[in-house]
Amino acid sequence: MPDNHKEHKKDGHYQQARKEGYRARSAYKLLDIQKRFNIFKRAFYILDLGCAPGSWLQVSKKLAIENVNKYQDQYYHRDHYKIMGIDLKKVSSIEDVNLFKLDFTEPEVHKVIEEYFQNSIDLILSDASINKTGNKFADQLNQIKLCLKVLEIANIHLKYKGTLVLKAFQGNDFNDLLKKIRSEFRILRTFKPKSSKKKSNEIYLIGLQKK
Ligand SMILES: C[S@@+](CC[C@H](N)C(=O)[O-])C[C@H]1O[C@@H](n2cnc3c(N)ncnc32)[C@H](O)[C@@H]1O
């Protein structure tokens, strides 16, 4: 077995994910983000871009069901949830979650999203990563390009005051990305979850209250 595979298996979050039925350790990154920013508060319509193998969808479904049961007041609430996951890879099915094998940088993505949600998405999540080539400069740039596509989707389909969670890598052009998010959301937070590997330069950007 290669060393990095052995390391991965020793990892506490990997073991915990197996025990708790999550498809990937990244579930705990989203749960860390939730603990800190309460991004799922009154989130009923959720879109996950770059969702494979599906652990963020599993977390989203659990919290959306809790919301449907918990919020039955005069404020914004719904009696059902809608969750869609999009990825280049095939994702094995999750009951009541709408899955698409699609490149979300392609224009047809808009039709698929619009038909399902009609511009009323409460929360857009993106843990999407490019395939790293090893060239740090090019990788960073391509990841930023992917983030800009996510922002474009959020710009069109996320509701007013909605929330966005986006994975980026720190490096060149990072500040421009922050600036762009700041222009589209009233609040921007950056966050490195405890469960994110220390050596990774990934960072999560949280846009709150879309303008
Ligand atoms: C780190 S994984 C996501 C893990 C997921 N959050 C989970 O918890 O299971 C990143 C995913 O982004 C997807 N991805 C990258 N670029 C994409 C694109 N243009 N369109 C769709 N999916 C993309 C990759 O295929 C990969 O499955």
The ligand as an SDF file (V2000), in Angstrom:
LIG
                    3D

 27 29  0  0  0  0  0  0  0  0999 V2000
  -12.8830   17.3850   -2.9100 C   0  0  0  0  0  0  0  0  0  0  0  0
  -14.0610   16.7020   -4.0010 S   0  0  0  0  0  0  0  0  0  0  0  0
  -15.5790   17.1200   -3.2190 C   0  0  0  0  0  0  0  0  0  0  0  0
  -15.8750   16.3060   -1.9800 C   0  0  0  0  0  0  0  0  0  0  0  0
  -17.2860   16.4950   -1.5030 C   0  0  0  0  0  0  0  0  0  0  0  0
  -17.4410   17.8050   -0.8800 N   0  0  0  0  0  0  0  0  0  0  0  0
  -17.6930   15.4580   -0.4870 C   0  0  0  0  0  0  0  0  0  0  0  0
  -17.7650   15.8070    0.6760 O   0  0  0  0  0  0  0  0  0  0  0  0
  -17.9550   14.3180   -0.8570 O   0  0  0  0  0  0  0  0  0  0  0  0
  -13.9850   17.8290   -5.3510 C   0  0  0  0  0  0  0  0  0  0  0  0
  -14.8710   17.4730   -6.5260 C   0  0  0  0  0  0  0  0  0  0  0  0
  -14.9530   18.5780   -7.4260 O   0  0  0  0  0  0  0  0  0  0  0  0
  -15.2940   18.0210   -8.6970 C   0  0  0  0  0  0  0  0  0  0  0  0
  -15.1270   19.0130   -9.7670 N   0  0  0  0  0  0  0  0  0  0  0  0
  -14.0190   19.7200  -10.0940 C   0  0  0  0  0  0  0  0  0  0  0  0
  -14.2560   20.5130  -11.1670 N   0  0  0  0  0  0  0  0  0  0  0  0
  -15.5500   20.3090  -11.5200 C   0  0  0  0  0  0  0  0  0  0  0  0
  -16.3860   20.8270  -12.5540 C   0  0  0  0  0  0  0  0  0  0  0  0
  -15.9180   21.7360  -13.4400 N   0  0  0  0  0  0  0  0  0  0  0  0
  -17.6590   20.3970  -12.6420 N   0  0  0  0  0  0  0  0  0  0  0  0
  -18.1280   19.4750  -11.7640 C   0  0  0  0  0  0  0  0  0  0  0  0
  -17.3960   18.9430  -10.7480 N   0  0  0  0  0  0  0  0  0  0  0  0
  -16.1210   19.3570  -10.6310 C   0  0  0  0  0  0  0  0  0  0  0  0
  -14.3290   16.8510   -8.8140 C   0  0  0  0  0  0  0  0  0  0  0  0
  -14.7880   15.9230   -9.7750 O   0  0  0  0  0  0  0  0  0  0  0  0
  -14.3620   16.2940   -7.3670 C   0  0  0  0  0  0  0  0  0  0  0  0
  -15.2330   15.2040   -7.2600 O   0  0  0  0  0  0  0  0  0  0  0  0
  1  2  1  0
  2  3  1  0
  2 10  1  0
  3  4  1  0
  4  5  1  0
  5  6  1  0
  5  7  1  0
  7  8  2  0
  7  9  1  0
 10 11  1  0
 11 12  1  0
 11 26  1  0
 12 13  1  0
 13 14  1  0
 13 24  1  0
 14 15  1  0
 14 23  1  0
 15 16  2  0
 16 17  1  0
 17 18  1  0
 17 23  2  0
 18 19  1  0
 18 20  2  0
 20 21  1  0
 21 22  2  0
 22 23  1  0
 24 25  1  0
 24 26  1  0
 26 27  1  0
M  CHG  2   2   1   9  -1
M  END
$$$$
